Amino acid sequence: MKRKRNILFYTRKKGLDSKKQNKVREILADAARRCQIDIYEYPEIPENIDLVIAAGGDGTFLDASHIAVKYDVPVAGLNIGQLGFLAEINMDEWHIIDSIFHGKYKLTERMMIDIKASRGENLIFNEKVLNEVVVHRTLDAPMLLLSLKYGDEELPEYKADGVIVATPTGSTAYNLSFSGPIIYPTEESFVINAMAPHALTHRPIVLPSNKELVITIKDCKKSILNCDGRHIANIKKDDVITIKMSDKKLKYIANPERTFFSILSEKLHLGKRM
């Protein structure tokens, strides 16, 4: 006998509109009954997961995406937050959720990166990242001095408040706020973007992701390693951060009624006069 499909529902307990969350629960439960699907709400996790649905904004989606990657299942985002760039499905588009419950959806893969931080012989940090890796000084510390190596090639040293290494998915997040380029989300590349560099000649660089990127902390008083805004470590002088394309991909359920460019136009007002 074929087992029933299991869907994991993820939403944050704080910071979101509880009425919208409850409305989502009601509609998902109704759709699940009609499709004979079992729904579980995080942190309850069934033995077998077929799909993750995140209800919230992009921060909620990022949290849910790490669960989806862990269990190697697709994730869909319902926007009940604010911007909702990654959470592509809006509250009034329940016909799309119904299609997803029937197994009819458009699936794309998003590149992730593996990040390791070492202190001498010791590994102090190890994580998979969807959006970006950020190394930055604390507010009470002077600028950082960083050396970067891409494969066998040395980049000029970076003296700056920090550096952002973003994936294509993350190119529209923190990277964009530092005037970084937008990269098509299914591409496989890195964006290296200095944060308030001392040399105004530093510009964002886009590199293929088939080589390893190594960042060495040459000089710093206090600095932070921040991955996807959720995993944080303290970084010291001579620490080494290694970044490479992960063998894991995020299975991303896109809204079939939108394109990447229509979302850019709707959410970021691309090409519109303000």
Secondary structure, 3 states (H helix, E strand, C coil): CCCCCEEEEECCCCCCCHHHHHHHHHHHHHHHHHHCCEEEECCCCCCCCCEEEEEECHHHHHHHHHHHHHHCCCEEEEECCCCCCCCCEECCCHHHHHHHHCCCCEEEEEEEEEEEEEECCEEEEEEEECCEEEEEECCCCCCEEEEEEECCEECCCEEECEEEEECCHHHHCHHHHCCCCCCCCCCCEEEEEEECCCCCCCCCEEEECCCCEEEEEEECCCEEEEECCCEEEEECCCCEEEEEEEEEEEEEEECCCCCHHHHHHHHHCCCCCC
